[in-house]
Every structure is written in C-alpha cells, then in structure tokens.
C-alpha cells in the first residue's frame, strides 16, 4: 500500500503543496504543544464551491480522542495532530488547514494544497518518456551511421560524389 506523507514544520506559518494518486494514503501533520491550556486544534478542508468542512478536532493536552469520517481520521500522535486520508479519491483534492483555537482567538497554523491525480496521467507521462528515449536512440544511431559512412580521407563536407573542404 502506498502512503504519502505531507509534513510541515509549523514553527512558521506556511503552505505546502502535495500530490498523491487515487487510492494512495495521505498523512498531514501539525505540531501540538501539550503545555497550552484551553487550546484546541482542528483540521478543516476547503473545496472550491463548498462550505468549509471541519474534519476533526483535539485538545492540546494528550487525549485518545479519534475522529473518523468517510475514510478520514484525525488523531493525536506524540507531539503532533495528524489527519490521515485512506484510499484517496479525486474529491479529496482540496486545501487542508490545521487551526489552533485559544479561547476566542483562532490561528491558522499551516495549510496544505492536496492534489489527487488519476493513474492515467502517470501512465501518459511514462509513455511520453519512453517515446522520447526511443527518438534519442534513433538520432544517435543516425549520427553513428553518417559518421561511419563518411570516408576517412575527407576532412570537410561529404556528398556521395566528392569531398568539399570546409
């Protein structure tokens, strides 16, 4: 099973771009400081044309709470709050934010643009790469053939009739 990890250092506010294929597992991560009191963390998802969706939340202190919704799990791990998406679908393409809420203050800690691609795009890329490699081999063969058919006494341009000095 393939798994893509999209990790972020949240010592600074940042954005990250992550690409995965349909069917892969993706894990997004956000730092969690368990010394903060009355602080909660949330994962939200923003999809163009839809309302923001809260995917899960946790406390800053250690907790066994796990939120599961349609193949998405939000839970604590040591020092971080993770969002695990299993068997991604094209509809999982979105911007994911980890948000810290302290009393009435909300802070966006990080954001990840997750793009899910179909296998067909990867197969097309492989096919184009193979065609390019074959073209390069043919060009190299033609250059070799031209060089070996040029008479050794000719120092210039060779035609089938004679040599011309360059």
C-alpha positions in Angstrom: 0.0 0.0 0.0 1.4 3.4 -1.0 1.4 6.2 1.5 2.3 9.8 1.0 3.4 11.9 4.0 2.9 15.7 3.7 4.8 17.0 6.7 5.0 20.6 7.6 7.2 22.4 10.1 4.9 24.8 11.8 7.4 26.8 13.6 6.4 29.3 10.9 3.1 29.7 9.2 3.4 28.0 5.8 1.7 26.4 2.9 2.6 23.2 1.3 1.7 21.5 -2.0 1.3 17.8 -2.0 0.3 15.4 -4.9 -0.9 11.9 -4.5 -2.6 9.3 -6.8 -6.1 8.0 -6.4 -6.1 5.1 -3.9 -3.0 6.2 -2.0 -3.0 7.1 1.7 -2.0 10.6 2.7 -1.0 11.8 6.2 -0.9 15.6 7.0 0.6 16.7 10.2 0.5 19.7 12.6 2.6 20.4 15.7 0.9 20.1 19.0 2.1 21.7 22.2 0.6 19.9 25.2 1.6 22.7 27.6 -1.0 25.1 26.2 -4.2 25.3 28.4 -7.7 25.6 27.0 -6.4 25.2 23.4 -7.9 23.0 20.8 -6.7 22.1 17.3 -8.9 21.4 14.3 -8.4 20.1 10.7 -10.6 21.8 8.1 -11.0 21.2 4.4 -11.8 23.9 1.8 -13.1 22.8 -1.5 -14.0 25.3 -4.2 -17.7 26.0 -4.3 -18.4 24.3 -0.9 -18.6 25.4 2.7 -15.6 24.7 4.9 -15.7 21.3 6.4 -14.4 20.5 9.9 -12.7 17.1 9.7 -11.7 16.6 13.3 -10.5 18.3 16.5 -8.5 17.6 19.6 -7.2 19.2 22.8 -3.7 20.4 23.2 -3.2 18.0 26.1 -2.8 14.3 25.5 -6.0 12.7 24.5 -7.1 9.4 23.0 -9.9 11.0 21.1 -10.1 9.9 17.4 -12.4 11.4 14.8 -13.4 9.3 11.8 -15.4 10.4 8.8 -15.6 8.8 5.4 -12.0 7.5 5.2 -10.5 10.4 7.1 -9.1 10.0 10.6 -8.0 12.9 12.8 -6.0 11.9 15.9 -3.1 12.8 18.2 0.4 11.3 17.9 3.3 12.2 20.1 3.9 16.0 19.6 1.5 16.3 16.7 -2.1 16.3 15.4 -2.4 14.2 12.3 -5.0 13.9 9.5 -4.9 10.5 7.8 -6.8 10.1 4.5 -7.1 6.5 3.4 -7.6 5.4 -0.2 -7.8 9.0 -1.6 -10.4 9.9 -4.2 -10.3 12.8 -6.7 -12.9 14.5 -4.5 -10.2 14.7 -1.7 -8.4 17.4 -3.8 -8.7 20.5 -1.5 -6.9 22.9 0.8 -6.4 21.5 4.3 -5.8 23.7 7.3 -4.7 23.0 10.8 -6.2 25.6 13.1 -5.4 26.4 16.7 -8.2 27.9 18.9 -7.3 29.6 22.2 -10.4 30.9 23.9 -11.8 33.3 21.2 -8.6 33.6 19.1 -8.2 31.4 16.0 -4.8 30.9 14.3 -4.2 29.1 11.0 -1.0 27.1 11.7 -0.5 25.7 8.3 -2.1 24.9 5.1 -1.6 22.1 2.5 -3.0 22.1 -1.0 -3.6 18.4 -1.7 -4.0 17.4 -5.3 -5.2 13.9 -6.2 -4.3 12.7 -9.7 -5.5 9.8 -11.7 -3.3 7.0 -12.7 -3.9 7.8 -16.4 -1.8 11.0 -16.2 1.1 9.0 -14.8 0.8 6.3 -17.5 0.8 9.0 -20.2 3.9 10.6 -18.7 5.7 7.2 -18.7 4.6 6.6 -22.3 5.9 10.0 -23.5 9.2 9.4 -21.7 9.6 6.1 -23.5 8.9 7.7 -26.9 11.4 10.4 -26.2 14.0 7.8 -25.2 13.4 5.8 -28.5 13.7 9.0 -30.5 17.1 9.8 -28.9 18.3 6.3 -29.7 17.3 6.6 -33.3 19.0 10.0 -33.6 22.2 8.6 -32.1 22.0 5.6 -34.5 21.6 8.0 -37.5 24.6 10.1 -36.3 26.7 7.0 -35.9 25.7 5.7 -39.4 26.5 9.0 -41.1 29.9 9.2 -39.4 30.9 5.6 -40.3 29.9 6.1 -44.0 32.0 9.3 -44.3 35.3 8.4 -46.0 38.3 8.8 -43.7 40.3 10.9 -46.2 37.5 13.5 -46.2 38.1 16.5 -43.8 35.1 18.5 -45.0 31.6 18.0 -46.1 31.0 14.7 -47.8 28.4 14.1 -50.5 28.1 10.8 -52.4 30.1 12.3 -55.2 33.1 14.1 -53.6 34.6 15.9 -50.6 34.5 19.7 -50.2 36.9 21.4 -47.9 35.4 23.5 -45.1 
